[in-house]
Each structure stands twice: as structure tokens, then as C-alpha cells.
Amino acid sequence: MAKTFLIPANKIRQIIDSNAGCLATDRITIDGSRVGWMYRSDASRPEDSGWRFFAGDESESYMADTSNHNVYSVNTIAKYDPSIVPYLDSPVGSAYERLPDMQDFIRVDGWDSADSA
């Protein structure tokens, strides 16, 4: 089944100076949810930024279905939710959460990306 993205590819303009990749869920790119949870892990390949973006309400079973997430350029996800841009230079191991009633992210200390693998 073909996906219908909230923002068509021809409407994605460059807003950050990077072509690095990331993982993001359909809750963001299809459903239009804001990023509610993001973390940066070690890159899995040279073109990977290590960033992983979620709406924050994805269940384990949702994530287990690989058709519910994909690899995108970080720029694409920044176009969907520009509020992530100030955090993109954060080091590996960084994690941020945005609660439903918040505009900004809060840093999640003591979180280990190995816990999510």
C-alpha cells in the first residue's frame, strides 16, 4: 500500500545544513503528529545522523511493524516539526521528550539508547 505523506516531497525545502539520515514514524510523516520523543544513538552507517524521532505514543507492536517507520533525511523531519532544529547538534546519547501540553522539549537524563534497541 502506498503511503500518502502529509507534506509532499516537492514541498520539502532545505531548512538545515545536513543531508544525514534518521528514523521517523508514520505518526509524524503520515498522521502529522509533532515529535514528542527523540534520541540520538550511535550512527548505524556513515550517512546516519543517529537521530530517531517519534510522536511518543507509538506502542511496541506499532514499532514492531516496520511498515510504520522509515529512514528520512533529518531535514525532512525538521520540515514536519521545526521545533527539533535547536537540538540537532546534541551529542550521541541525548534524549528529549515533549509532553502534550508543552511547546519545548525537556532533556531526559540517564536515558540509554541501548534500552530501546
C-alpha positions as CSV (number, residue, x, y, z in Angstrom):
1,M,0.0,0.0,0.0
2,A,1.4,3.4,-1.0
3,K,1.7,6.0,1.8
4,T,0.3,9.5,1.4
5,F,2.7,11.8,3.2
6,L,1.3,14.9,4.9
7,I,3.9,17.0,3.1
8,P,4.6,16.1,-0.5
9,A,8.2,15.5,-1.4
10,N,8.2,18.5,-3.7
11,K,7.3,20.8,-0.8
12,I,10.3,19.8,1.3
13,R,12.8,22.6,1.1
14,Q,16.2,22.6,2.7
15,I,16.0,24.2,6.2
16,I,19.1,22.7,7.8
17,D,22.6,22.2,6.5
18,S,22.6,18.4,6.5
19,N,21.6,15.5,4.3
20,A,22.1,13.0,7.1
21,G,19.5,10.3,7.6
22,C,17.3,9.5,10.6
23,L,14.4,7.2,11.5
24,A,10.9,8.6,12.0
25,T,7.5,7.1,12.4
26,D,4.4,7.4,10.3
27,R,2.7,9.2,13.2
28,I,4.8,12.2,12.2
29,T,5.1,11.9,8.4
30,I,1.6,10.5,7.6
31,D,-0.6,11.4,10.6
32,G,1.0,14.9,11.2
33,S,1.8,14.4,14.9
34,R,4.5,16.6,16.4
35,V,7.7,15.0,17.6
36,G,7.2,14.0,21.2
37,W,10.2,11.8,21.8
38,M,13.6,11.9,20.1
39,Y,17.0,10.5,20.9
40,R,20.4,10.3,19.3
41,S,22.2,6.9,19.2
42,D,25.4,5.8,17.5
43,A,25.1,6.0,13.8
44,S,24.4,2.7,12.1
45,R,26.1,3.7,8.9
46,P,28.1,6.8,7.7
47,E,25.1,8.7,6.3
48,D,23.1,8.1,9.5
49,S,22.8,11.0,12.0
50,G,21.8,8.7,14.8
51,W,18.6,10.6,15.4
52,R,15.3,8.7,16.0
53,F,12.0,10.6,16.0
54,F,8.7,9.5,17.4
55,A,5.3,11.1,18.2
56,G,5.7,9.4,21.6
57,D,2.5,7.4,21.6
58,E,3.8,4.5,19.4
59,S,3.3,1.1,21.0
60,E,5.8,-1.8,20.9
61,S,3.5,-3.6,18.4
62,Y,3.3,-0.4,16.3
63,M,7.1,-0.2,16.2
64,A,7.5,-3.9,15.6
65,D,5.7,-3.4,12.2
66,T,8.5,-2.0,10.1
67,S,6.0,-0.5,7.6
68,N,5.2,2.1,10.3
69,H,8.6,3.8,10.2
70,N,11.2,4.6,7.6
71,V,14.5,6.3,7.0
72,Y,14.3,10.0,6.0
73,S,16.7,12.9,5.9
74,V,16.8,14.8,9.1
75,N,15.9,17.9,7.0
76,T,12.6,16.2,6.1
77,I,11.6,15.7,9.7
78,A,12.7,19.2,10.5
79,K,10.2,20.4,7.9
80,Y,7.5,18.4,9.6
81,D,8.4,19.7,13.0
82,P,10.8,22.7,13.0
83,S,11.0,22.7,16.8
84,I,13.6,19.9,16.6
85,V,16.2,22.1,14.9
86,P,17.8,23.6,18.0
87,Y,18.5,20.1,19.4
88,L,20.1,18.6,16.3
89,D,23.7,19.3,17.3
90,S,23.2,17.4,20.6
91,P,25.7,14.6,21.1
92,V,25.1,10.9,20.8
93,G,23.2,9.7,23.9
94,S,21.0,12.8,24.1
95,A,17.2,12.2,24.5
96,Y,14.4,14.7,24.6
97,E,10.7,14.5,25.4
98,R,7.8,16.9,24.8
99,L,4.7,16.4,26.9
100,P,1.4,17.1,25.2
101,D,0.9,20.5,26.9
102,M,4.4,21.7,26.2
103,Q,5.9,23.7,23.3
104,D,9.5,22.9,24.1
105,F,11.4,19.7,24.8
106,I,12.9,18.7,28.1
107,R,16.1,16.8,28.3
108,V,15.8,13.2,29.6
109,D,18.9,12.5,31.7
110,G,20.1,9.0,32.5
111,W,18.4,7.5,29.4
112,D,20.4,4.9,27.4
113,S,19.7,4.3,23.7
114,A,20.7,0.7,24.2
115,D,17.5,0.3,26.2
116,S,15.4,1.0,23.0
117,A,17.2,-1.4,20.7
